[in-house]
């Protein structure tokens, strides 16, 4: 098949969705498929790939890491011209939530192509964490989508396909299907309205895309259930749960070196991710200082809160040593996770999978997890944080450090490494593609 993926950001930019898409592309190509990726052009040096179609764009962050392409007639003409030389296309895979999603759905509608839409983000939580007036932003976002998708809704036969019977939503080893949910109920934790909400509802925004898609996929069972609770998926449809995978080759190399890399000494914690408010790096560093743990703490990643994080450490002077390692390659990152005693994930309600802790678990490394949904889905090998307060996180860090120092850390589920291999995730996604293509014939 020829799969055309649409993304909000270039695949060489920083972000979990981008890492996942790069892996998907490589393993689809390894399996004999053709992949083209349409995304905004980057405004810093980045590796090139013949499979990339770089859209005209404008930078939207001070570090020029991220960019925006305006969905409209000019962009439509650019996409059609670039993809015209790469026809035929079998399926459009939208892995975006904003301009990339609008551009991808417009392209599919113009050419009568089936769409598989992977919903990576909790749009409502992300906007609430980063925008000063989230309700207004959501209203603008819904109005923008309504205008940009005008006409696309008339595409014939592009409704989500019905669920396969008898599937287990928590089986990450295959393409699980979450069956249709009961009528939507309030999301008590996030405090957001459900099906009947107006234009300030993030779920209403996602429903626009679901109505244009033959299949919806989600990277975790808990996010799939929320999509159903809030009426995002059409009536009678299910959600394919396909976890973001881990590179088979790099995983094998990291597994081989991991046991040797763990050395005696203070407990070693790794915090990994984009340094933005929803990831809660600053509360984590506050908790490290408040906990008084004797440990080595490594911060991997970059972002807008880097200077604030460095300043906080300088002012609080925690007992633990804190090192900012910056951005590392995928292989280096997995090697650091393999060598750590625990990975710490502090975001709450934002992650739709929380890939970091599953990567760590695949390498035999347990996790300290703040989000109860992710902790529940991870199952074994986790120190849970009972609430969102800094004292609660500090206590969980103390508990983890004590267990590690005593040689009795929580045990990781040994089956995770095999279940999260990218090769198995790619096979599951190919099955979804095939169903989406065949359902329109």
Secondary structure as UniProt FT lines:
FT   STRAND          2..7
FT   TURN            11..12
FT   HELIX           16..30
FT   TURN            31..32
FT   STRAND          34..40
FT   TURN            50..51
FT   STRAND          52..55
FT   STRAND          58..59
FT   TURN            62..63
FT   STRAND          67..68
FT   HELIX           73..84
FT   TURN            85..86
FT   STRAND          91..95
FT   HELIX           99..111
FT   STRAND          114..119
FT   HELIX           123..130
FT   TURN            132..133
FT   HELIX           134..148
FT   TURN            149..151
FT   HELIX           152..154
FT   TURN            156..157
FT   TURN            165..166
FT   TURN            169..170
FT   TURN            172..173
FT   STRAND          176..178
FT   TURN            188..191
FT   TURN            195..196
FT   TURN            199..200
FT   HELIX           202..210
FT   TURN            211..212
FT   STRAND          215..218
FT   HELIX           221..229
FT   TURN            230..231
FT   TURN            235..236
FT   STRAND          239..241
FT   HELIX           248..261
FT   STRAND          267..272
FT   HELIX           277..279
FT   HELIX           281..291
FT   STRAND          295..300
FT   TURN            304..305
FT   HELIX           306..316
FT   STRAND          321..326
FT   HELIX           330..339
FT   STRAND          342..345
FT   HELIX           355..362
FT   TURN            363..364
FT   STRAND          366..369
FT   HELIX           372..378
FT   STRAND          382..384
FT   HELIX           390..405
FT   TURN            406..407
FT   TURN            414..415
FT   HELIX           416..419
FT   HELIX           422..438
FT   TURN            439..440
//
